[in-house]
Amino acid sequence: MKLSQFNYELPEELIAKYPSEERDQSRLMVVDRKTGSIEHRTFTDIIDYFNEGDEMV
């Protein structure tokens, strides 16, 4: 793996300068490591990805 594989264009106007007022509505990208599929959700959905006994720090 080369560090250059992670280079990409990111326009300045797409970089958040302040958090959203509704913090629980922040965007969440979920990657399924088995299939490589990507879902775009909101942070309130994060609980859907926890199993019993999981902890978040």
N, CA, C, O and CB atoms as a CASP TS submission, in Angstrom:
PFRMAT TS
TARGET T0000
AUTHOR 0000-0000-0000
METHOD Language model
MODEL 1
PARENT N/A
ATOM      1  N   MET     1       0.846  -1.164   0.000  1.00  0.00           N
ATOM      2  CA  MET     1       0.000   0.000   0.000  1.00  0.00           C
ATOM      3  C   MET     1       0.897   1.233   0.000  1.00  0.00           C
ATOM      4  O   MET     1       1.866   1.318   0.754  1.00  0.00           O
ATOM      5  CB  MET     1      -0.965  -0.006   1.216  1.00  0.00           C
ATOM      6  N   LYS     2       0.558   2.165  -0.846  1.00  0.00           N
ATOM      7  CA  LYS     2       1.331   3.403  -0.940  1.00  0.00           C
ATOM      8  C   LYS     2       0.514   4.573  -0.415  1.00  0.00           C
ATOM      9  O   LYS     2      -0.697   4.651  -0.624  1.00  0.00           O
ATOM     10  CB  LYS     2       1.768   3.664  -2.394  1.00  0.00           C
ATOM     11  N   LEU     3       1.193   5.473   0.264  1.00  0.00           N
ATOM     12  CA  LEU     3       0.539   6.658   0.795  1.00  0.00           C
ATOM     13  C   LEU     3      -0.131   7.461  -0.316  1.00  0.00           C
ATOM     14  O   LEU     3      -1.152   8.106  -0.076  1.00  0.00           O
ATOM     15  CB  LEU     3       1.545   7.527   1.539  1.00  0.00           C
ATOM     16  N   SER     4       0.422   7.433  -1.518  1.00  0.00           N
ATOM     17  CA  SER     4      -0.140   8.187  -2.644  1.00  0.00           C
ATOM     18  C   SER     4      -1.541   7.704  -3.021  1.00  0.00           C
ATOM     19  O   SER     4      -2.285   8.428  -3.683  1.00  0.00           O
ATOM     20  CB  SER     4       0.781   8.081  -3.853  1.00  0.00           C
ATOM     21  N   GLN     5      -1.906   6.500  -2.610  1.00  0.00           N
ATOM     22  CA  GLN     5      -3.245   5.984  -2.899  1.00  0.00           C
ATOM     23  C   GLN     5      -4.324   6.760  -2.150  1.00  0.00           C
ATOM     24  O   GLN     5      -5.508   6.660  -2.474  1.00  0.00           O
ATOM     25  CB  GLN     5      -3.327   4.504  -2.538  1.00  0.00           C
ATOM     26  N   PHE     6      -3.915   7.524  -1.158  1.00  0.00           N
ATOM     27  CA  PHE     6      -4.868   8.262  -0.348  1.00  0.00           C
ATOM     28  C   PHE     6      -4.962   9.735  -0.736  1.00  0.00           C
ATOM     29  O   PHE     6      -5.639  10.503  -0.053  1.00  0.00           O
ATOM     30  CB  PHE     6      -4.497   8.144   1.101  1.00  0.00           C
ATOM     31  N   ASN     7      -4.312  10.139  -1.796  1.00  0.00           N
ATOM     32  CA  ASN     7      -4.383  11.522  -2.275  1.00  0.00           C
ATOM     33  C   ASN     7      -5.671  11.724  -3.070  1.00  0.00           C
ATOM     34  O   ASN     7      -6.020  10.904  -3.919  1.00  0.00           O
ATOM     35  CB  ASN     7      -3.142  11.872  -3.147  1.00  0.00           C
ATOM     36  N   TYR     8      -6.363  12.804  -2.791  1.00  0.00           N
ATOM     37  CA  TYR     8      -7.579  13.135  -3.533  1.00  0.00           C
ATOM     38  C   TYR     8      -7.849  14.626  -3.404  1.00  0.00           C
ATOM     39  O   TYR     8      -7.328  15.296  -2.512  1.00  0.00           O
ATOM     40  CB  TYR     8      -8.792  12.309  -3.019  1.00  0.00           C
ATOM     41  N   GLU     9      -8.670  15.128  -4.311  1.00  0.00           N
ATOM     42  CA  GLU     9      -9.047  16.539  -4.296  1.00  0.00           C
ATOM     43  C   GLU     9     -10.194  16.735  -3.310  1.00  0.00           C
ATOM     44  O   GLU     9     -11.164  15.977  -3.320  1.00  0.00           O
ATOM     45  CB  GLU     9      -9.450  17.028  -5.720  1.00  0.00           C
ATOM     46  N   LEU    10     -10.084  17.736  -2.472  1.00  0.00           N
ATOM     47  CA  LEU    10     -11.147  18.077  -1.533  1.00  0.00           C
ATOM     48  C   LEU    10     -11.300  19.587  -1.532  1.00  0.00           C
ATOM     49  O   LEU    10     -10.500  20.296  -0.922  1.00  0.00           O
ATOM     50  CB  LEU    10     -10.841  17.537  -0.096  1.00  0.00           C
ATOM     51  N   PRO    11     -12.331  20.083  -2.216  1.00  0.00           N
ATOM     52  CA  PRO    11     -12.536  21.529  -2.285  1.00  0.00           C
ATOM     53  C   PRO    11     -12.711  22.136  -0.893  1.00  0.00           C
ATOM     54  O   PRO    11     -13.388  21.562  -0.040  1.00  0.00           O
ATOM     55  CB  PRO    11     -13.754  21.849  -3.152  1.00  0.00           C
ATOM     56  N   GLU    12     -12.115  23.267  -0.676  1.00  0.00           N
ATOM     57  CA  GLU    12     -12.152  23.967   0.610  1.00  0.00           C
ATOM     58  C   GLU    12     -13.583  24.159   1.113  1.00  0.00           C
ATOM     59  O   GLU    12     -13.832  24.066   2.315  1.00  0.00           O
ATOM     60  CB  GLU    12     -11.460  25.322   0.489  1.00  0.00           C
ATOM     61  N   GLU    13     -14.526  24.426   0.206  1.00  0.00           N
ATOM     62  CA  GLU    13     -15.901  24.700   0.626  1.00  0.00           C
ATOM     63  C   GLU    13     -16.629  23.454   1.156  1.00  0.00           C
ATOM     64  O   GLU    13     -17.708  23.575   1.736  1.00  0.00           O
ATOM     65  CB  GLU    13     -16.679  25.283  -0.536  1.00  0.00           C
ATOM     66  N   LEU    14     -16.057  22.274   0.965  1.00  0.00           N
ATOM     67  CA  LEU    14     -16.673  21.051   1.481  1.00  0.00           C
ATOM     68  C   LEU    14     -16.145  20.652   2.858  1.00  0.00           C
ATOM     69  O   LEU    14     -16.601  19.666   3.435  1.00  0.00           O
ATOM     70  CB  LEU    14     -16.448  19.919   0.509  1.00  0.00           C
ATOM     71  N   ILE    15     -15.202  21.401   3.375  1.00  0.00           N
ATOM     72  CA  ILE    15     -14.638  21.108   4.691  1.00  0.00           C
ATOM     73  C   ILE    15     -15.447  21.852   5.750  1.00  0.00           C
ATOM     74  O   ILE    15     -15.542  23.079   5.725  1.00  0.00           O
ATOM     75  CB  ILE    15     -13.130  21.507   4.759  1.00  0.00           C
ATOM     76  N   ALA    16     -16.026  21.095   6.677  1.00  0.00           N
ATOM     77  CA  ALA    16     -16.832  21.710   7.738  1.00  0.00           C
ATOM     78  C   ALA    16     -15.934  22.528   8.656  1.00  0.00           C
ATOM     79  O   ALA    16     -14.913  22.043   9.145  1.00  0.00           O
ATOM     80  CB  ALA    16     -17.598  20.630   8.551  1.00  0.00           C
ATOM     81  N   LYS    17     -16.323  23.749   8.877  1.00  0.00           N
ATOM     82  CA  LYS    17     -15.552  24.619   9.767  1.00  0.00           C
ATOM     83  C   LYS    17     -16.142  24.616  11.176  1.00  0.00           C
ATOM     84  O   LYS    17     -15.450  24.926  12.146  1.00  0.00           O
ATOM     85  CB  LYS    17     -15.510  26.054   9.212  1.00  0.00           C
ATOM     86  N   TYR    18     -17.421  24.266  11.282  1.00  0.00           N
ATOM     87  CA  TYR    18     -18.119  24.211  12.564  1.00  0.00           C
ATOM     88  C   TYR    18     -19.008  22.977  12.563  1.00  0.00           C
ATOM     89  O   TYR    18     -19.479  22.559  11.505  1.00  0.00           O
ATOM     90  CB  TYR    18     -18.956  25.512  12.820  1.00  0.00           C
ATOM     91  N   PRO    19     -19.246  22.391  13.727  1.00  0.00           N
ATOM     92  CA  PRO    19     -20.151  21.234  13.779  1.00  0.00           C
ATOM     93  C   PRO    19     -21.589  21.658  13.490  1.00  0.00           C
ATOM     94  O   PRO    19     -21.965  22.814  13.683  1.00  0.00           O
ATOM     95  CB  PRO    19     -20.070  20.543  15.155  1.00  0.00           C
ATOM     96  N   SER    20     -22.368  20.709  13.031  1.00  0.00           N
ATOM     97  CA  SER    20     -23.788  20.947  12.800  1.00  0.00           C
ATOM     98  C   SER    20     -24.461  21.307  14.117  1.00  0.00           C
ATOM     99  O   SER    20     -24.090  20.789  15.169  1.00  0.00           O
ATOM    100  CB  SER    20     -24.460  19.707  12.162  1.00  0.00           C
ATOM    101  N   GLU    21     -25.451  22.194  14.061  1.00  0.00           N
ATOM    102  CA  GLU    21     -26.179  22.534  15.287  1.00  0.00           C
ATOM    103  C   GLU    21     -26.909  21.316  15.830  1.00  0.00           C
ATOM    104  O   GLU    21     -27.000  21.129  17.044  1.00  0.00           O
ATOM    105  CB  GLU    21     -27.176  23.678  15.027  1.00  0.00           C
ATOM    106  N   GLU    22     -27.422  20.496  14.941  1.00  0.00           N
ATOM    107  CA  GLU    22     -28.082  19.257  15.354  1.00  0.00           C
ATOM    108  C   GLU    22     -27.040  18.144  15.242  1.00  0.00           C
ATOM    109  O   GLU    22     -26.961  17.457  14.223  1.00  0.00           O
ATOM    110  CB  GLU    22     -29.370  18.948  14.467  1.00  0.00           C
ATOM    111  N   ARG    23     -26.249  17.974  16.289  1.00  0.00           N
ATOM    112  CA  ARG    23     -25.105  17.073  16.246  1.00  0.00           C
ATOM    113  C   ARG    23     -25.484  15.637  15.901  1.00  0.00           C
ATOM    114  O   ARG    23     -24.716  14.935  15.244  1.00  0.00           O
ATOM    115  CB  ARG    23     -24.395  17.097  17.563  1.00  0.00           C
ATOM    116  N   ASP    24     -26.667  15.193  16.341  1.00  0.00           N
ATOM    117  CA  ASP    24     -27.060  13.818  16.046  1.00  0.00           C
ATOM    118  C   ASP    24     -27.430  13.621  14.577  1.00  0.00           C
ATOM    119  O   ASP    24     -27.638  12.490  14.139  1.00  0.00           O
ATOM    120  CB  ASP    24     -28.226  13.416  16.924  1.00  0.00           C
ATOM    121  N   GLN    25     -27.512  14.700  13.821  1.00  0.00           N
ATOM    122  CA  GLN    25     -27.817  14.606  12.396  1.00  0.00           C
ATOM    123  C   GLN    25     -26.555  14.639  11.530  1.00  0.00           C
ATOM    124  O   GLN    25     -26.635  14.752  10.307  1.00  0.00           O
ATOM    125  CB  GLN    25     -28.747  15.737  11.991  1.00  0.00           C
ATOM    126  N   SER    26     -25.396  14.539  12.174  1.00  0.00           N
ATOM    127  CA  SER    26     -24.139  14.483  11.430  1.00  0.00           C
ATOM    128  C   SER    26     -24.151  13.266  10.516  1.00  0.00           C
ATOM    129  O   SER    26     -24.784  12.254  10.816  1.00  0.00           O
ATOM    130  CB  SER    26     -22.920  14.434  12.394  1.00  0.00           C
ATOM    131  N   ARG    27     -23.447  13.377   9.402  1.00  0.00           N
ATOM    132  CA  ARG    27     -23.415  12.287   8.438  1.00  0.00           C
ATOM    133  C   ARG    27     -22.509  11.164   8.927  1.00  0.00           C
ATOM    134  O   ARG    27     -21.502  11.404   9.593  1.00  0.00           O
ATOM    135  CB  ARG    27     -22.946  12.793   7.071  1.00  0.00           C
ATOM    136  N   LEU    28     -22.882   9.942   8.588  1.00  0.00           N
ATOM    137  CA  LEU    28     -22.149   8.749   8.992  1.00  0.00           C
ATOM    138  C   LEU    28     -21.983   7.863   7.766  1.00  0.00           C
ATOM    139  O   LEU    28     -22.966   7.487   7.128  1.00  0.00           O
ATOM    140  CB  LEU    28     -22.885   7.988  10.147  1.00  0.00           C
ATOM    141  N   MET    29     -20.740   7.531   7.438  1.00  0.00           N
ATOM    142  CA  MET    29     -20.492   6.611   6.337  1.00  0.00           C
ATOM    143  C   MET    29     -20.147   5.254   6.935  1.00  0.00           C
ATOM    144  O   MET    29     -19.255   5.146   7.776  1.00  0.00           O
ATOM    145  CB  MET    29     -19.346   7.130   5.401  1.00  0.00           C
ATOM    146  N   VAL    30     -20.854   4.225   6.499  1.00  0.00           N
ATOM    147  CA  VAL    30     -20.666   2.877   7.024  1.00  0.00           C
ATOM    148  C   VAL    30     -20.146   1.988   5.901  1.00  0.00           C
ATOM    149  O   VAL    30     -20.751   1.906   4.832  1.00  0.00           O
ATOM    150  CB  VAL    30     -21.995   2.309   7.618  1.00  0.00           C
ATOM    151  N   VAL    31     -19.019   1.324   6.152  1.00  0.00           N
ATOM    152  CA  VAL    31     -18.427   0.418   5.169  1.00  0.00           C
ATOM    153  C   VAL    31     -18.537  -1.007   5.693  1.00  0.00           C
ATOM    154  O   VAL    31     -18.084  -1.308   6.797  1.00  0.00           O
ATOM    155  CB  VAL    31     -16.940   0.791   4.878  1.00  0.00           C
ATOM    156  N   ASP    32     -19.138  -1.879   4.894  1.00  0.00           N
ATOM    157  CA  ASP    32     -19.201  -3.300   5.230  1.00  0.00           C
ATOM    158  C   ASP    32     -17.879  -3.917   4.792  1.00  0.00           C
ATOM    159  O   ASP    32     -17.605  -4.012   3.595  1.00  0.00           O
ATOM    160  CB  ASP    32     -20.436  -4.015   4.541  1.00  0.00           C
ATOM    161  N   ARG    33     -17.067  -4.333   5.742  1.00  0.00           N
ATOM    162  CA  ARG    33     -15.735  -4.843   5.414  1.00  0.00           C
ATOM    163  C   ARG    33     -15.781  -6.156   4.649  1.00  0.00           C
ATOM    164  O   ARG    33     -14.831  -6.480   3.937  1.00  0.00           O
ATOM    165  CB  ARG    33     -14.929  -5.025   6.675  1.00  0.00           C
ATOM    166  N   LYS    34     -16.850  -6.915   4.774  1.00  0.00           N
ATOM    167  CA  LYS    34     -16.956  -8.187   4.055  1.00  0.00           C
ATOM    168  C   LYS    34     -17.247  -7.974   2.579  1.00  0.00           C
ATOM    169  O   LYS    34     -16.658  -8.632   1.721  1.00  0.00           O
ATOM    170  CB  LYS    34     -18.043  -9.057   4.675  1.00  0.00           C
ATOM    171  N   THR    35     -18.163  -7.046   2.283  1.00  0.00           N
ATOM    172  CA  THR    35     -18.605  -6.855   0.898  1.00  0.00           C
ATOM    173  C   THR    35     -18.029  -5.610   0.241  1.00  0.00           C
ATOM    174  O   THR    35     -18.015  -5.496  -0.985  1.00  0.00           O
ATOM    175  CB  THR    35     -20.099  -6.786   0.851  1.00  0.00           C
ATOM    176  N   GLY    36     -17.551  -4.668   1.067  1.00  0.00           N
ATOM    177  CA  GLY    36     -17.047  -3.409   0.527  1.00  0.00           C
ATOM    178  C   GLY    36     -18.151  -2.415   0.222  1.00  0.00           C
ATOM    179  O   GLY    36     -17.882  -1.325  -0.283  1.00  0.00           O
ATOM    180  N   SER    37     -19.402  -2.781   0.525  1.00  0.00           N
ATOM    181  CA  SER    37     -20.505  -1.854   0.246  1.00  0.00           C
ATOM    182  C   SER    37     -20.451  -0.665   1.204  1.00  0.00           C
ATOM    183  O   SER    37     -19.959  -0.775   2.327  1.00  0.00           O
ATOM    184  CB  SER    37     -21.871  -2.578   0.363  1.00  0.00           C
ATOM    185  N   ILE    38     -20.962   0.460   0.743  1.00  0.00           N
ATOM    186  CA  ILE    38     -20.939   1.703   1.508  1.00  0.00           C
ATOM    187  C   ILE    38     -22.360   2.214   1.666  1.00  0.00           C
ATOM    188  O   ILE    38     -23.131   2.250   0.706  1.00  0.00           O
ATOM    189  CB  ILE    38     -20.043   2.768   0.821  1.00  0.00           C
ATOM    190  N   GLU    39     -22.698   2.609   2.888  1.00  0.00           N
ATOM    191  CA  GLU    39     -23.994   3.229   3.172  1.00  0.00           C
ATOM    192  C   GLU    39     -23.755   4.616   3.740  1.00  0.00           C
ATOM    193  O   GLU    39     -22.781   4.839   4.458  1.00  0.00           O
ATOM    194  CB  GLU    39     -24.835   2.362   4.160  1.00  0.00           C
ATOM    195  N   HIS    40     -24.636   5.541   3.422  1.00  0.00           N
ATOM    196  CA  HIS    40     -24.587   6.884   3.990  1.00  0.00           C
ATOM    197  C   HIS    40     -25.801   7.035   4.895  1.00  0.00           C
ATOM    198  O   HIS    40     -26.943   6.945   4.444  1.00  0.00           O
ATOM    199  CB  HIS    40     -24.560   7.993   2.869  1.00  0.00           C
ATOM    200  N   ARG    41     -25.539   7.267   6.180  1.00  0.00           N
ATOM    201  CA  ARG    41     -26.591   7.352   7.180  1.00  0.00           C
ATOM    202  C   ARG    41     -26.379   8.610   8.015  1.00  0.00           C
ATOM    203  O   ARG    41     -25.511   9.428   7.711  1.00  0.00           O
ATOM    204  CB  ARG    41     -26.612   6.084   8.078  1.00  0.00           C
ATOM    205  N   THR    42     -27.175   8.757   9.065  1.00  0.00           N
ATOM    206  CA  THR    42     -26.944   9.835  10.030  1.00  0.00           C
ATOM    207  C   THR    42     -26.483   9.200  11.336  1.00  0.00           C
ATOM    208  O   THR    42     -26.723   8.017  11.581  1.00  0.00           O
ATOM    209  CB  THR    42     -28.239  10.709  10.247  1.00  0.00           C
ATOM    210  N   PHE    43     -25.816   9.999  12.173  1.00  0.00           N
ATOM    211  CA  PHE    43     -25.215   9.468  13.389  1.00  0.00           C
ATOM    212  C   PHE    43     -26.239   8.814  14.312  1.00  0.00           C
ATOM    213  O   PHE    43     -25.890   7.914  15.076  1.00  0.00           O
ATOM    214  CB  PHE    43     -24.500  10.569  14.128  1.00  0.00           C
ATOM    215  N   THR    44     -27.486   9.248  14.253  1.00  0.00           N
ATOM    216  CA  THR    44     -28.511   8.616  15.100  1.00  0.00           C
ATOM    217  C   THR    44     -28.675   7.137  14.772  1.00  0.00           C
ATOM    218  O   THR    44     -29.178   6.378  15.601  1.00  0.00           O
ATOM    219  CB  THR    44     -29.855   9.333  14.936  1.00  0.00           C
ATOM    220  N   ASP    45     -28.261   6.714  13.580  1.00  0.00           N
ATOM    221  CA  ASP    45     -28.381   5.313  13.167  1.00  0.00           C
ATOM    222  C   ASP    45     -27.237   4.438  13.678  1.00  0.00           C
ATOM    223  O   ASP    45     -27.248   3.227  13.455  1.00  0.00           O
ATOM    224  CB  ASP    45     -28.438   5.231  11.661  1.00  0.00           C
ATOM    225  N   ILE    46     -26.256   5.024  14.356  1.00  0.00           N
ATOM    226  CA  ILE    46     -25.073   4.257  14.751  1.00  0.00           C
ATOM    227  C   ILE    46     -25.426   3.061  15.631  1.00  0.00           C
ATOM    228  O   ILE    46     -24.738   2.041  15.597  1.00  0.00           O
ATOM    229  CB  ILE    46     -24.094   5.156  15.482  1.00  0.00           C
ATOM    230  N   ILE    47     -26.478   3.180  16.404  1.00  0.00           N
ATOM    231  CA  ILE    47     -26.881   2.087  17.296  1.00  0.00           C
ATOM    232  C   ILE    47     -27.223   0.823  16.510  1.00  0.00           C
ATOM    233  O   ILE    47     -27.130  -0.282  17.044  1.00  0.00           O
ATOM    234  CB  ILE    47     -28.082   2.513  18.150  1.00  0.00           C
ATOM    235  N   ASP    48     -27.618   0.977  15.247  1.00  0.00           N
ATOM    236  CA  ASP    48     -27.952  -0.178  14.411  1.00  0.00           C
ATOM    237  C   ASP    48     -26.741  -1.066  14.136  1.00  0.00           C
ATOM    238  O   ASP    48     -26.903  -2.210  13.708  1.00  0.00           O
ATOM    239  CB  ASP    48     -28.549   0.290  13.096  1.00  0.00           C
ATOM    240  N   TYR    49     -25.547  -0.566  14.371  1.00  0.00           N
ATOM    241  CA  TYR    49     -24.320  -1.293  14.049  1.00  0.00           C
ATOM    242  C   TYR    49     -23.634  -1.867  15.285  1.00  0.00           C
ATOM    243  O   TYR    49     -22.538  -2.418  15.188  1.00  0.00           O
ATOM    244  CB  TYR    49     -23.363  -0.385  13.317  1.00  0.00           C
ATOM    245  N   PHE    50     -24.270  -1.740  16.439  1.00  0.00           N
ATOM    246  CA  PHE    50     -23.718  -2.293  17.673  1.00  0.00           C
ATOM    247  C   PHE    50     -24.350  -3.644  17.970  1.00  0.00           C
ATOM    248  O   PHE    50     -25.527  -3.877  17.694  1.00  0.00           O
ATOM    249  CB  PHE    50     -23.939  -1.327  18.850  1.00  0.00           C
ATOM    250  N   ASN    51     -23.549  -4.514  18.532  1.00  0.00           N
ATOM    251  CA  ASN    51     -24.042  -5.799  19.020  1.00  0.00           C
ATOM    252  C   ASN    51     -24.086  -5.749  20.542  1.00  0.00           C
ATOM    253  O   ASN    51     -23.426  -4.913  21.159  1.00  0.00           O
ATOM    254  CB  ASN    51     -23.144  -6.982  18.521  1.00  0.00           C
ATOM    255  N   GLU    52     -24.859  -6.636  21.141  1.00  0.00           N
ATOM    256  CA  GLU    52     -24.930  -6.671  22.598  1.00  0.00           C
ATOM    257  C   GLU    52     -23.526  -6.861  23.171  1.00  0.00           C
ATOM    258  O   GLU    52     -22.777  -7.737  22.740  1.00  0.00           O
ATOM    259  CB  GLU    52     -25.879  -7.803  23.080  1.00  0.00           C
ATOM    260  N   GLY    53     -23.191  -6.031  24.139  1.00  0.00           N
ATOM    261  CA  GLY    53     -21.873  -6.101  24.764  1.00  0.00           C
ATOM    262  C   GLY    53     -20.854  -5.156  24.157  1.00  0.00           C
ATOM    263  O   GLY    53     -19.792  -4.940  24.741  1.00  0.00           O
ATOM    264  N   ASP    54     -21.156  -4.579  22.978  1.00  0.00           N
ATOM    265  CA  ASP    54     -20.244  -3.604  22.372  1.00  0.00           C
ATOM    266  C   ASP    54     -20.200  -2.344  23.217  1.00  0.00           C
ATOM    267  O   ASP    54     -21.178  -1.992  23.878  1.00  0.00           O
ATOM    268  CB  ASP    54     -20.675  -3.266  20.926  1.00  0.00           C
ATOM    269  N   GLU    55     -19.072  -1.676  23.191  1.00  0.00           N
ATOM    270  CA  GLU    55     -18.913  -0.409  23.896  1.00  0.00           C
ATOM    271  C   GLU    55     -18.296   0.609  22.960  1.00  0.00           C
ATOM    272  O   GLU    55     -17.474   0.273  22.107  1.00  0.00           O
ATOM    273  CB  GLU    55     -18.048  -0.580  25.164  1.00  0.00           C
ATOM    274  N   MET    56     -18.698   1.850  23.129  1.00  0.00           N
ATOM    275  CA  MET    56     -18.141   2.939  22.322  1.00  0.00           C
ATOM    276  C   MET    56     -17.409   3.890  23.253  1.00  0.00           C
ATOM    277  O   MET    56     -17.951   4.331  24.267  1.00  0.00           O
ATOM    278  CB  MET    56     -19.260   3.691  21.516  1.00  0.00           C
ATOM    279  N   VAL    57     -16.192   4.193  22.901  1.00  0.00           N
ATOM    280  CA  VAL    57     -15.373   5.082  23.736  1.00  0.00           C
ATOM    281  C   VAL    57     -15.243   6.418  23.055  1.00  0.00           C
ATOM    282  O   VAL    57     -14.592   7.319  23.584  1.00  0.00           O
ATOM    283  CB  VAL    57     -13.975   4.475  24.007  1.00  0.00           C
TER
END
